[in-house]
Amino acid sequence: MHELSIAMSIVEMAEEETARRGGARVTAVHLKLGALAGVVKEALLSSYELACEGTPLRGSHLLIEEVPVVVHCPLCNAPRKLDSLQRFACPECKSPTSEVLQGRELQVIALEIEALETEDLKVPEIRK
């Protein structure tokens, strides 16, 4: 199951980013997942929970935006969203096409970060 290695990479990347920001806490990771990425959404969500155990990301959420497949139709000369992944043809003119414009994404697009609270530093009063 390669989803676990993908989830572990996402967690590692998020940990590096929070370290750069001084130890902020990640509450959510936003991901774009294309229909042709070769990743099963449910398996990735489950793997993400496992990958977060014992890390600062424990309790965070993986929010996945599913990206449909969009191809370029050479006959219509326009982008078209595929009706089915079984047939790469323009849904309007039925012309076959192989030029994929979108749908292969596997990209972290945002981290929701919560700054860690620090105690107010009080300077002791000096009495004369």
N, CA, C and O atoms as a GROMACS GRO file, in nm:
protein
  512
    1MET      N    1   0.085  -0.118   0.000
    1MET     CA    2   0.000   0.000   0.000
    1MET      C    3   0.089   0.124   0.000
    1MET      O    4   0.145   0.161   0.103
    2HIS      N    5   0.102   0.187  -0.117
    2HIS     CA    6   0.189   0.303  -0.128
    2HIS      C    7   0.128   0.429  -0.067
    2HIS      O    8   0.197   0.529  -0.051
    3GLU      N    9   0.000   0.424  -0.034
    3GLU     CA   10  -0.064   0.539   0.031
    3GLU      C   11   0.002   0.571   0.165
    3GLU      O   12   0.009   0.688   0.204
    4LEU      N   13   0.051   0.468   0.236
    4LEU     CA   14   0.116   0.492   0.364
    4LEU      C   15   0.246   0.570   0.345
    4LEU      O   16   0.275   0.661   0.423
    5SER      N   17   0.324   0.536   0.243
    5SER     CA   18   0.448   0.611   0.220
    5SER      C   19   0.418   0.754   0.175
    5SER      O   20   0.492   0.846   0.209
    6ILE      N   21   0.310   0.773   0.101
    6ILE     CA   22   0.269   0.909   0.062
    6ILE      C   23   0.227   0.987   0.186
    6ILE      O   24   0.266   1.102   0.202
    7ALA      N   25   0.149   0.924   0.273
    7ALA     CA   26   0.104   0.990   0.396
    7ALA      C   27   0.224   1.026   0.484
    7ALA      O   28   0.228   1.134   0.542
    8MET      N   29   0.320   0.936   0.494
    8MET     CA   30   0.439   0.964   0.575
    8MET      C   31   0.518   1.082   0.517
    8MET      O   32   0.573   1.163   0.592
    9SER      N   33   0.524   1.092   0.385
    9SER     CA   34   0.592   1.206   0.322
    9SER      C   35   0.518   1.337   0.349
    9SER      O   36   0.582   1.440   0.371
   10ILE      N   37   0.386   1.333   0.348
   10ILE     CA   38   0.307   1.453   0.377
   10ILE      C   39   0.332   1.498   0.521
   10ILE      O   40   0.352   1.616   0.546
   11VAL      N   41   0.332   1.404   0.614
   11VAL     CA   42   0.355   1.436   0.755
   11VAL      C   43   0.496   1.493   0.773
   11VAL      O   44   0.514   1.591   0.844
   12GLU      N   45   0.594   1.432   0.710
   12GLU     CA   46   0.733   1.480   0.720
   12GLU      C   47   0.746   1.623   0.667
   12GLU      O   48   0.811   1.707   0.730
   13MET      N   49   0.684   1.650   0.552
   13MET     CA   50   0.688   1.784   0.495
   13MET      C   51   0.623   1.885   0.587
   13MET      O   52   0.675   1.995   0.606
   14ALA      N   53   0.509   1.849   0.646
   14ALA     CA   54   0.438   1.939   0.736
   14ALA      C   55   0.520   1.964   0.863
   14ALA      O   56   0.522   2.076   0.915
   15GLU      N   57   0.586   1.860   0.914
   15GLU     CA   58   0.671   1.877   1.033
   15GLU      C   59   0.786   1.973   1.004
   15GLU      O   60   0.819   2.057   1.087
   16GLU      N   61   0.847   1.960   0.886
   16GLU     CA   62   0.956   2.051   0.848
   16GLU      C   63   0.908   2.195   0.841
   16GLU      O   64   0.977   2.287   0.886
   17GLU      N   65   0.789   2.214   0.786
   17GLU     CA   66   0.735   2.350   0.774
   17GLU      C   67   0.704   2.409   0.911
   17GLU      O   68   0.731   2.526   0.934
   18THR      N   69   0.648   2.330   1.001
   18THR     CA   70   0.617   2.382   1.133
   18THR      C   71   0.745   2.411   1.211
   18THR      O   72   0.748   2.506   1.290
   19ALA      N   73   0.848   2.332   1.191
   19ALA     CA   74   0.977   2.360   1.256
   19ALA      C   75   1.034   2.493   1.207
   19ALA      O   76   1.091   2.570   1.284
   20ARG      N   77   1.017   2.519   1.076
   20ARG     CA   78   1.062   2.647   1.020
   20ARG      C   79   0.986   2.764   1.082
   20ARG      O   80   1.039   2.875   1.091
   21ARG      N   81   0.864   2.740   1.123
   21ARG     CA   82   0.780   2.845   1.180
   21ARG      C   83   0.785   2.848   1.332
   21ARG      O   84   0.698   2.907   1.396
   22GLY      N   85   0.883   2.785   1.388
   22GLY     CA   86   0.902   2.792   1.532
   22GLY      C   87   0.814   2.700   1.613
   22GLY      O   88   0.782   2.730   1.728
   23GLY      N   89   0.774   2.589   1.556
   23GLY     CA   90   0.699   2.490   1.633
   23GLY      C   91   0.549   2.512   1.636
   23GLY      O   92   0.483   2.468   1.730
   24ALA      N   93   0.494   2.577   1.535
   24ALA     CA   94   0.348   2.592   1.529
   24ALA      C   95   0.284   2.455   1.515
   24ALA      O   96   0.351   2.358   1.479
   25ARG      N   97   0.155   2.446   1.543
   25ARG     CA   98   0.084   2.317   1.536
   25ARG      C   99  -0.004   2.312   1.412
   25ARG      O  100  -0.082   2.404   1.386
   26VAL      N  101   0.007   2.203   1.336
   26VAL     CA  102  -0.075   2.184   1.217
   26VAL      C  103  -0.210   2.125   1.260
   26VAL      O  104  -0.215   2.023   1.328
   27THR      N  105  -0.318   2.191   1.218
   27THR     CA  106  -0.451   2.139   1.248
   27THR      C  107  -0.512   2.069   1.127
   27THR      O  108  -0.597   1.982   1.142
   28ALA      N  109  -0.467   2.108   1.006
   28ALA     CA  110  -0.519   2.044   0.885
   28ALA      C  111  -0.420   2.059   0.771
   28ALA      O  112  -0.348   2.158   0.761
   29VAL      N  113  -0.419   1.958   0.685
   29VAL     CA  114  -0.339   1.960   0.563
   29VAL      C  115  -0.438   1.952   0.447
   29VAL      O  116  -0.523   1.863   0.443
   30HIS      N  117  -0.426   2.046   0.352
   30HIS     CA  118  -0.514   2.049   0.235
   30HIS      C  119  -0.438   1.990   0.117
   30HIS      O  120  -0.325   2.029   0.089
   31LEU      N  121  -0.501   1.896   0.048
   31LEU     CA  122  -0.437   1.823  -0.060
   31LEU      C  123  -0.527   1.819  -0.182
   31LEU      O  124  -0.648   1.799  -0.170
   32LYS      N  125  -0.469   1.838  -0.301
   32LYS     CA  126  -0.541   1.817  -0.427
   32LYS      C  127  -0.505   1.678  -0.475
   32LYS      O  128  -0.387   1.643  -0.482
   33LEU      N  129  -0.606   1.598  -0.508
   33LEU     CA  130  -0.586   1.461  -0.552
   33LEU      C  131  -0.659   1.438  -0.683
   33LEU      O  132  -0.782   1.438  -0.687
   34GLY      N  133  -0.582   1.420  -0.790
   34GLY     CA  134  -0.639   1.396  -0.921
   34GLY      C  135  -0.688   1.254  -0.936
   34GLY      O  136  -0.637   1.161  -0.874
   35ALA      N  137  -0.789   1.238  -1.020
   35ALA     CA  138  -0.848   1.106  -1.043
   35ALA      C  139  -0.748   1.009  -1.107
   35ALA      O  140  -0.765   0.888  -1.096
   36LEU      N  141  -0.645   1.062  -1.174
   36LEU     CA  142  -0.543   0.977  -1.237
   36LEU      C  143  -0.415   0.966  -1.156
   36LEU      O  144  -0.314   0.917  -1.207
   37ALA      N  145  -0.417   1.010  -1.032
   37ALA     CA  146  -0.295   1.009  -0.949
   37ALA      C  147  -0.256   0.868  -0.905
   37ALA      O  148  -0.143   0.846  -0.861
   38GLY      N  149  -0.346   0.774  -0.916
   38GLY     CA  150  -0.316   0.637  -0.875
   38GLY      C  151  -0.317   0.618  -0.724
   38GLY      O  152  -0.249   0.530  -0.671
   39VAL      N  153  -0.395   0.702  -0.655
   39VAL     CA  154  -0.403   0.697  -0.509
   39VAL      C  155  -0.549   0.680  -0.470
   39VAL      O  156  -0.636   0.750  -0.521
   40VAL      N  157  -0.574   0.587  -0.380
   40VAL     CA  158  -0.710   0.563  -0.331
   40VAL      C  159  -0.734   0.658  -0.213
   40VAL      O  160  -0.665   0.651  -0.111
   41LYS      N  161  -0.832   0.744  -0.229
   41LYS     CA  162  -0.860   0.848  -0.129
   41LYS      C  163  -0.880   0.790   0.011
   41LYS      O  164  -0.818   0.837   0.106
   42GLU      N  165  -0.964   0.690   0.024
   42GLU     CA  166  -0.994   0.632   0.155
   42GLU      C  167  -0.869   0.571   0.218
   42GLU      O  168  -0.847   0.583   0.339
   43ALA      N  169  -0.787   0.505   0.137
   43ALA     CA  170  -0.663   0.445   0.188
   43ALA      C  171  -0.566   0.554   0.234
   43ALA      O  172  -0.496   0.536   0.334
   44LEU      N  173  -0.562   0.665   0.162
   44LEU     CA  174  -0.474   0.776   0.201
   44LEU      C  175  -0.521   0.839   0.332
   44LEU      O  176  -0.439   0.871   0.418
   45LEU      N  177  -0.651   0.856   0.347
   45LEU     CA  178  -0.704   0.913   0.471
   45LEU      C  179  -0.672   0.824   0.591
   45LEU      O  180  -0.631   0.873   0.696
   46SER      N  181  -0.689   0.696   0.573
   46SER     CA  182  -0.659   0.601   0.680
   46SER      C  183  -0.509   0.598   0.710
   46SER      O  184  -0.468   0.596   0.826
   47SER      N  185  -0.428   0.599   0.605
   47SER     CA  186  -0.283   0.598   0.621
   47SER      C  187  -0.233   0.726   0.688
   47SER      O  188  -0.136   0.723   0.764
   48TYR      N  189  -0.298   0.838   0.659
   48TYR     CA  190  -0.259   0.965   0.719
   48TYR      C  191  -0.274   0.959   0.870
   48TYR      O  192  -0.186   1.004   0.944
   49GLU      N  193  -0.383   0.902   0.916
   49GLU     CA  194  -0.404   0.889   1.062
   49GLU      C  195  -0.292   0.806   1.124
   49GLU      O  196  -0.241   0.841   1.230
   50LEU      N  197  -0.255   0.697   1.059
   50LEU     CA  198  -0.145   0.612   1.109
   50LEU      C  199  -0.013   0.688   1.109
   50LEU      O  200   0.064   0.681   1.205
   51ALA      N  201   0.014   0.761   1.000
   51ALA     CA  202   0.141   0.833   0.986
   51ALA      C  203   0.154   0.945   1.090
   51ALA      O  204   0.265   0.981   1.127
   52CYS      N  205   0.042   0.998   1.136
   52CYS     CA  206   0.044   1.109   1.233
   52CYS      C  207   0.069   1.063   1.376
   52CYS      O  208   0.113   1.142   1.460
   53GLU      N  209   0.042   0.936   1.405
   53GLU     CA  210   0.060   0.885   1.541
   53GLU      C  211   0.203   0.908   1.588
   53GLU      O  212   0.298   0.878   1.516
   54GLY      N  213   0.217   0.961   1.708
   54GLY     CA  214   0.349   0.986   1.765
   54GLY      C  215   0.422   1.104   1.707
   54GLY      O  216   0.542   1.121   1.729
   55THR      N  217   0.352   1.188   1.631
   55THR     CA  218   0.414   1.308   1.573
   55THR      C  219   0.336   1.431   1.620
   55THR      O  220   0.226   1.418   1.674
   56PRO      N  221   0.392   1.549   1.598
   56PRO     CA  222   0.319   1.672   1.633
   56PRO      C  223   0.190   1.692   1.551
   56PRO      O  224   0.107   1.776   1.586
   57LEU      N  225   0.172   1.615   1.444
   57LEU     CA  226   0.052   1.628   1.362
   57LEU      C  227  -0.063   1.540   1.412
   57LEU      O  228  -0.171   1.540   1.353
   58ARG      N  229  -0.040   1.468   1.519
   58ARG     CA  230  -0.145   1.381   1.574
   58ARG      C  231  -0.269   1.466   1.600
   58ARG      O  232  -0.262   1.572   1.663
   59GLY      N  233  -0.383   1.418   1.553
   59GLY     CA  234  -0.509   1.491   1.570
   59GLY      C  235  -0.541   1.587   1.457
   59GLY      O  236  -0.650   1.644   1.453
   60SER      N  237  -0.447   1.607   1.364
   60SER     CA  238  -0.476   1.696   1.251
   60SER      C  239  -0.561   1.622   1.148
   60SER      O  240  -0.576   1.500   1.154
   61HIS      N  241  -0.615   1.696   1.054
   61HIS     CA  242  -0.704   1.640   0.952
   61HIS      C  243  -0.641   1.653   0.815
   61HIS      O  244  -0.574   1.752   0.785
   62LEU      N  245  -0.663   1.553   0.731
   62LEU     CA  246  -0.623   1.560   0.590
   62LEU      C  247  -0.750   1.591   0.512
   62LEU      O  248  -0.843   1.510   0.509
   63LEU      N  249  -0.753   1.707   0.448
   63LEU     CA  250  -0.870   1.751   0.372
   63LEU      C  251  -0.835   1.740   0.223
   63LEU      O  252  -0.747   1.810   0.173
   64ILE      N  253  -0.906   1.651   0.155
   64ILE     CA  254  -0.873   1.620   0.015
   64ILE      C  255  -0.974   1.681  -0.080
   64ILE      O  256  -1.095   1.660  -0.068
   65GLU      N  257  -0.921   1.758  -0.174
   65GLU     CA  258  -1.003   1.813  -0.284
   65GLU      C  259  -0.980   1.722  -0.404
   65GLU      O  260  -0.869   1.713  -0.457
   66GLU      N  261  -1.085   1.655  -0.446
   66GLU     CA  262  -1.073   1.565  -0.561
   66GLU      C  263  -1.077   1.646  -0.691
   66GLU      O  264  -1.164   1.731  -0.710
   67VAL      N  265  -0.981   1.618  -0.779
   67VAL     CA  266  -0.969   1.691  -0.904
   67VAL      C  267  -1.010   1.598  -1.020
   67VAL      O  268  -0.952   1.492  -1.037
   68PRO      N  269  -1.110   1.639  -1.097
   68PRO     CA  270  -1.154   1.555  -1.210
   68PRO      C  271  -1.053   1.561  -1.325
   68PRO      O  272  -0.965   1.646  -1.329
   69VAL      N  273  -1.069   1.469  -1.418
   69VAL     CA  274  -0.982   1.467  -1.536
   69VAL      C  275  -1.040   1.562  -1.640
   69VAL      O  276  -1.156   1.553  -1.678
   70VAL      N  277  -0.954   1.653  -1.684
   70VAL     CA  278  -0.989   1.746  -1.791
   70VAL      C  279  -0.890   1.724  -1.904
   70VAL      O  280  -0.768   1.722  -1.882
   71VAL      N  281  -0.943   1.706  -2.025
   71VAL     CA  282  -0.859   1.683  -2.142
   71VAL      C  283  -0.880   1.797  -2.242
   71VAL      O  284  -0.975   1.874  -2.232
   72HIS      N  285  -0.788   1.805  -2.337
   72HIS     CA  286  -0.804   1.902  -2.445
   72HIS      C  287  -0.858   1.827  -2.565
   72HIS      O  288  -0.798   1.730  -2.611
   73CYS      N  289  -0.972   1.872  -2.617
   73CYS     CA  290  -1.030   1.810  -2.735
   73CYS      C  291  -0.972   1.878  -2.859
   73CYS      O  292  -0.987   1.999  -2.877
   74PRO      N  293  -0.906   1.801  -2.946
   74PRO     CA  294  -0.846   1.861  -3.065
   74PRO      C  295  -0.950   1.910  -3.166
   74PRO      O  296  -0.924   2.004  -3.241
   75LEU      N  297  -1.067   1.846  -3.170
   75LEU     CA  298  -1.170   1.887  -3.265
   75LEU      C  299  -1.242   2.013  -3.220
   75LEU      O  300  -1.262   2.106  -3.299
   76CYS      N  301  -1.281   2.018  -3.093
   76CYS     CA  302  -1.350   2.136  -3.037
   76CYS      C  303  -1.250   2.246  -3.004
   76CYS      O  304  -1.288   2.363  -2.990
   77ASN      N  305  -1.123   2.209  -2.990
   77ASN     CA  306  -1.017   2.300  -2.948
   77ASN      C  307  -1.054   2.367  -2.815
   77ASN      O  308  -1.045   2.489  -2.799
   78ALA      N  309  -1.095   2.281  -2.720
   78ALA     CA  310  -1.139   2.331  -2.590
   78ALA      C  311  -1.112   2.227  -2.482
   78ALA      O  312  -1.104   2.107  -2.510
   79PRO      N  313  -1.098   2.275  -2.356
   79PRO     CA  314  -1.085   2.179  -2.247
   79PRO      C  315  -1.220   2.114  -2.218
   79PRO      O  316  -1.324   2.181  -2.222
   80ARG      N  317  -1.219   1.985  -2.188
   80ARG     CA  318  -1.342   1.912  -2.159
   80ARG      C  319  -1.321   1.819  -2.040
   80ARG      O  320  -1.219   1.750  -2.032
   81LYS      N  321  -1.416   1.818  -1.950
   81LYS     CA  322  -1.414   1.727  -1.835
   81LYS      C  323  -1.466   1.591  -1.882
   81LYS      O  324  -1.574   1.581  -1.939
   82LEU      N  325  -1.386   1.487  -1.855
   82LEU     CA  326  -1.425   1.353  -1.897
   82LEU      C  327  -1.546   1.304  -1.819
   82LEU      O  328  -1.559   1.328  -1.699
   83ASP      N  329  -1.634   1.235  -1.889
   83ASP     CA  330  -1.750   1.172  -1.826
   83ASP      C  331  -1.708   1.042  -1.757
   83ASP      O  332  -1.765   1.004  -1.654
   84SER      N  333  -1.609   0.975  -1.815
   84SER     CA  334  -1.566   0.845  -1.764
   84SER      C  335  -1.416   0.829  -1.783
   84SER      O  336  -1.360   0.876  -1.882
   85LEU      N  337  -1.353   0.764  -1.688
   85LEU     CA  338  -1.210   0.736  -1.701
   85LEU      C  339  -1.186   0.616  -1.791
   85LEU      O  340  -1.071   0.585  -1.823
   86GLN      N  341  -1.290   0.549  -1.831
   86GLN     CA  342  -1.278   0.432  -1.918
   86GLN      C  343  -1.261   0.469  -2.064
   86GLN      O  344  -1.211   0.390  -2.144
   87ARG      N  345  -1.303   0.590  -2.100
   87ARG     CA  346  -1.298   0.632  -2.240
   87ARG      C  347  -1.249   0.776  -2.248
   87ARG      O  348  -1.318   0.869  -2.204
   88PHE      N  349  -1.131   0.793  -2.304
   88PHE     CA  350  -1.074   0.927  -2.319
   88PHE      C  351  -1.125   0.988  -2.450
   88PHE      O  352  -1.056   0.986  -2.552
   89ALA      N  353  -1.246   1.041  -2.443
   89ALA     CA  354  -1.308   1.103  -2.559
   89ALA      C  355  -1.383   1.227  -2.512
   89ALA      O  356  -1.432   1.233  -2.400
   90CYS      N  357  -1.390   1.324  -2.599
   90CYS     CA  358  -1.462   1.448  -2.570
   90CYS      C  359  -1.609   1.416  -2.543
   90CYS      O  360  -1.673   1.348  -2.622
   91PRO      N  361  -1.663   1.465  -2.432
   91PRO     CA  362  -1.804   1.439  -2.402
   91PRO      C  363  -1.900   1.512  -2.498
   91PRO      O  364  -2.017   1.477  -2.506
   92GLU      N  365  -1.850   1.612  -2.571
   92GLU     CA  366  -1.934   1.688  -2.664
   92GLU      C  367  -1.938   1.625  -2.803
   92GLU      O  368  -2.045   1.593  -2.855
   93CYS      N  369  -1.818   1.607  -2.864
   93CYS     CA  370  -1.813   1.559  -3.003
   93CYS      C  371  -1.771   1.413  -3.016
   93CYS      O  372  -1.770   1.358  -3.125
   94LYS      N  373  -1.736   1.351  -2.902
   94LYS     CA  374  -1.696   1.209  -2.894
   94LYS      C  375  -1.562   1.180  -2.961
   94LYS      O  376  -1.528   1.063  -2.981
   95SER      N  377  -1.487   1.282  -2.996
   95SER     CA  378  -1.355   1.265  -3.056
   95SER      C  379  -1.256   1.212  -2.951
   95SER      O  380  -1.253   1.263  -2.840
   96PRO      N  381  -1.176   1.110  -2.985
   96PRO     CA  382  -1.077   1.060  -2.889
   96PRO      C  383  -0.968   1.164  -2.863
   96PRO      O  384  -0.932   1.242  -2.951
   97THR      N  385  -0.917   1.162  -2.743
   97THR     CA  386  -0.811   1.256  -2.705
   97THR      C  387  -0.721   1.192  -2.601
   97THR      O  388  -0.763   1.106  -2.525
   98SER      N  389  -0.597   1.236  -2.599
   98SER     CA  390  -0.503   1.184  -2.499
   98SER      C  391  -0.431   1.296  -2.424
   98SER      O  392  -0.347   1.269  -2.338
   99GLU      N  393  -0.462   1.420  -2.456
   99GLU     CA  394  -0.395   1.534  -2.393
   99GLU      C  395  -0.464   1.569  -2.260
   99GLU      O  396  -0.569   1.634  -2.259
  100VAL      N  397  -0.403   1.525  -2.151
  100VAL     CA  398  -0.459   1.550  -2.018
  100VAL      C  399  -0.414   1.686  -1.968
  100VAL      O  400  -0.294   1.714  -1.962
  101LEU      N  401  -0.509   1.771  -1.931
  101LEU     CA  402  -0.479   1.904  -1.879
  101LEU      C  403  -0.478   1.906  -1.726
  101LEU      O  404  -0.404   1.982  -1.664
  102GLN      N  405  -0.561   1.822  -1.667
  102GLN     CA  406  -0.570   1.817  -1.520
  102GLN      C  407  -0.623   1.680  -1.480
  102GLN      O  408  -0.697   1.615  -1.554
  103GLY      N  409  -0.583   1.638  -1.359
  103GLY     CA  410  -0.633   1.512  -1.307
  103GLY      C  411  -0.524   1.419  -1.256
  103GLY      O  412  -0.553   1.311  -1.205
  104ARG      N  413  -0.399   1.462  -1.270
  104ARG     CA  414  -0.286   1.382  -1.220
  104ARG      C  415  -0.230   1.437  -1.088
  104ARG      O  416  -0.131   1.384  -1.038
  105GLU      N  417  -0.291   1.539  -1.033
  105GLU     CA  418  -0.240   1.608  -0.916
  105GLU      C  419  -0.231   1.520  -0.793
  105GLU      O  420  -0.318   1.436  -0.767
  106LEU      N  421  -0.126   1.542  -0.719
  106LEU     CA  422  -0.110   1.490  -0.583
  106LEU      C  423  -0.025   1.597  -0.516
  106LEU      O  424   0.098   1.587  -0.512
  107GLN      N  425  -0.091   1.700  -0.465
  107GLN     CA  426  -0.022   1.821  -0.424
  107GLN      C  427  -0.078   1.877  -0.294
  107GLN      O  428  -0.198   1.900  -0.281
  108VAL      N  429   0.013   1.900  -0.199
  108VAL     CA  430  -0.026   1.970  -0.077
  108VAL      C  431  -0.038   2.116  -0.115
  108VAL      O  432   0.058   2.176  -0.164
  109ILE      N  433  -0.155   2.174  -0.092
  109ILE     CA  434  -0.177   2.312  -0.133
  109ILE      C  435  -0.180   2.409  -0.016
  109ILE      O  436  -0.160   2.529  -0.035
  110ALA      N  437  -0.204   2.358   0.106
  110ALA     CA  438  -0.208   2.448   0.221
  110ALA      C  439  -0.198   2.369   0.351
  110ALA      O  440  -0.235   2.252   0.359
  111LEU      N  441  -0.147   2.437   0.451
  111LEU     CA  442  -0.145   2.385   0.588
  111LEU      C  443  -0.221   2.483   0.675
  111LEU      O  444  -0.198   2.604   0.668
  112GLU      N  445  -0.311   2.432   0.757
  112GLU     CA  446  -0.375   2.516   0.857
  112GLU      C  447  -0.288   2.504   0.980
  112GLU      O  448  -0.268   2.396   1.035
  113ILE      N  449  -0.236   2.619   1.023
  113ILE     CA  450  -0.140   2.620   1.134
  113ILE      C  451  -0.195   2.705   1.248
  113ILE      O  452  -0.250   2.814   1.227
  114GLU      N  453  -0.178   2.654   1.368
  114GLU     CA  454  -0.217   2.724   1.489
  114GLU      C  455  -0.089   2.754   1.566
  114GLU      O  456  -0.014   2.664   1.601
  115ALA      N  457  -0.065   2.880   1.592
  115ALA     CA  458   0.056   2.917   1.666
  115ALA      C  459   0.048   2.865   1.809
  115ALA      O  460  -0.059   2.865   1.870
  116LEU      N  461   0.159   2.821   1.860
  116LEU     CA  462   0.164   2.775   1.999
  116LEU      C  463   0.156   2.894   2.091
  116LEU      O  464   0.217   2.998   2.067
  117GLU      N  465   0.079   2.878   2.197
  117GLU     CA  466   0.066   2.987   2.293
  117GLU      C  467   0.190   2.990   2.381
  117GLU      O  468   0.238   2.886   2.426
  118THR      N  469   0.238   3.109   2.405
  118THR     CA  470   0.352   3.125   2.496
  118THR      C  471   0.306   3.208   2.615
  118THR      O  472   0.222   3.296   2.601
  119GLU      N  473   0.362   3.179   2.728
  119GLU     CA  474   0.326   3.256   2.847
  119GLU      C  475   0.380   3.396   2.834
  119GLU      O  476   0.487   3.419   2.778
  120ASP      N  477   0.304   3.489   2.888
  120ASP     CA  478   0.352   3.629   2.888
  120ASP      C  479   0.477   3.637   2.974
  120ASP      O  480   0.483   3.586   3.086
  121LEU      N  481   0.574   3.699   2.918
  121LEU     CA  482   0.698   3.717   2.994
  121LEU      C  483   0.685   3.845   3.077
  121LEU      O  484   0.658   3.952   3.023
  122LYS      N  485   0.702   3.832   3.205
  122LYS     CA  486   0.692   3.948   3.293
  122LYS      C  487   0.830   3.985   3.343
  122LYS      O  488   0.906   3.901   3.393
  123VAL      N  489   0.860   4.109   3.329
  123VAL     CA  490   0.988   4.158   3.377
  123VAL      C  491   0.970   4.195   3.525
  123VAL      O  492   0.880   4.273   3.558
  124PRO      N  493   1.052   4.142   3.611
  124PRO     CA  494   1.037   4.175   3.752
  124PRO      C  495   1.058   4.324   3.777
  124PRO      O  496   1.145   4.389   3.718
  125GLU      N  497   0.977   4.374   3.864
  125GLU     CA  498   0.987   4.516   3.897
  125GLU      C  499   1.108   4.538   3.989
  125GLU      O  500   1.130   4.464   4.084
  126ILE      N  501   1.185   4.639   3.958
  126ILE     CA  502   1.303   4.670   4.040
  126ILE      C  503   1.266   4.783   4.135
  126ILE      O  504   1.222   4.890   4.092
  127ARG      N  505   1.283   4.758   4.264
  127ARG     CA  506   1.250   4.861   4.363
  127ARG      C  507   1.378   4.921   4.415
  127ARG      O  508   1.478   4.852   4.433
  128LYS      N  509   1.375   5.047   4.438
  128LYS     CA  510   1.492   5.118   4.491
  128LYS      C  511   1.476   5.145   4.637
  128LYS      O  512   1.564   5.205   4.698
   0.00000   0.00000   0.00000
